[in-house]
Amino acid sequence: MTLWLTMVAIGIATFAIRFSFIYLFGRFEIPDPLRMALRFVPPAVLSAIVFPELLMPGGDFDFSLGNGRLLAGVLAAMVAWRTKNVVLTILVGMAVLYILQALG
Amino acid sequence: MHSSRQEFAAGIKAELPLLVGVIPFGMIYGVLALAAGIPPGAAQAMSAVVFAGSSQFIATQLFGVGAPAMVIFTTAVVVNLRHALYSASIAPYLRCLKPYWKVALAYLLTDEAYAVSISHFQQTEGEVDCLRPDQRHWYLLGAGLALWSTWQVSTAVGIFLGAQVPSSWSLDFTLALTFIAILVPALKDRPAWAAALSAGVVAVLAYALAYRLGLIVASLVGIAAGLLLESKS
C-alpha cells in the first residue's frame, strides 16, 4: 500500500515538474541560481548512489582487490568514458563481476 | 508547413535510434523491480504512472534496501527536477495549444522526447504565431508516444524475464552499472566532476545515517560543490 502511494505521489510530482513551465509560460521564469543548481543534480545523485554500491557491498566499507563490485565498476566506468554506450558498459561490468566471482 | 500526420510520423522516425538504448533500459528496470521485491503489477504501473527511467531505477533501488517512503519520494523527485528545464525551454513552442494538449505533452516530456523535439522546433520556422497555428506539436506527440509504448513493452518483457532469474546472478549490480553508464559521460567539466566526487565520498561517509538520509545529504553537498567551482571559474 505504501509502495503504491509513494509511486502515485512520485508520478504526480513528476508530472507537475514537467507541466510547470508549459503552464506558467510568460508568467514566471526559472531564477538563474536554480537553473545552475539543476545542472548538478544528475551527477550528484547518481554518484551518491553508485559510490556506496561499489565501496560498501553488503554494508561494510571494502577498498580492496577482493571487492569484485569495485573492480567491475571501475572497469565499467572506463568503458562508459571511452564508448558512452550503456549496453556495453553493463555487459563489461557484469562479465568482470562473473569472472571475479568464478575465480574467487 | 507540414501536415499534422507528417509531423507525427517525423517525430516517431526521429525517436527510433534512441529507442535502441531505451529497450534494454526498460527490460533491466523490469528485472530489477522484481529483484527489489516490487510486485509485477506495481512494477508495470510505475512505468506508466512515473514514466521517468532514472527516477524509477532510484525508487526501485531505495525500495530494495528498505528506505522509508519519504526518502524514496524526495530522491525520485529531485532526480526529476531537470525536467523543469525541459518544460521551460519547450514552453514557448506550446503556448498557443489547448490545455489538454499541454497536459498530454507535459506527461510525455522525457529526456529522449525532449531531445529530438527541441532541435526540431529550433530548426523549423522560428516564431510561434497563435494567429497562424502550425502542427509542430504533433512531432513531440509522435516522439513521446513512440518512447512511451516502447517503455511499457520493454518493462513488461523485463518483468517476465525477471521472474525466471535467480538472485545468485547478481543482477541487482546492473543498476549500479546503468548509473555509471549515465553518470560518466556527463562529467564534461570540473564542476561536474566536483559534484560527482564530493557527493560520492559524502554518501560513503554518511552511509550509516538513519532512513538513508545520507543519500540526500550527499546529493546536496555535491550540488553545492558543483556550484562553488562553477562560480570560481
Interface residues (C-beta under 8 A of the other chain):
Chain A: T2 L3 W4 L5 T6 M7 V8 A9 I10 G11 A13 T14 F15 I17 R18 F19 S20 F21 I22 Y23 L24 F25 G26 E29 I30 P33 R35 M36 A37 L38 R39 F40 V41 P42 P43 A44 V45 L46 S47 A48 I49 V50 F51 P52 E53 L54 L55 M56 G59 F61 R69 A72 G73 A76 A77 A80 W81 K84 N85 V86 V87 T89 I90 G93 M94 L97 Y98 Q101
Chain B: G21 P24 F25 I28 I38 A42 A45 M46 V49 V50 F51 A52 S54 S55 I58 A59 Q61 F63 A69 I72 F73 T75 A76 V77 V78 V79 N80 L81 R82 H83 A84 L85 Y86 S87 A88 I90 A91 P92 L94 R95 K102 V103 L105 A106 Y107 L109 S170 F173 T174 L175 A176 L177 T178 F179 I180 A181 I182 L183 V184 P185 A186 L187 P191 A192 W193 A195 A196 L197 S198 A199 G200 V201 V202 A203 V204 Y207 G214 L215 A218 S219 L220 V221 G222 I223 A225 G226 L227 E230
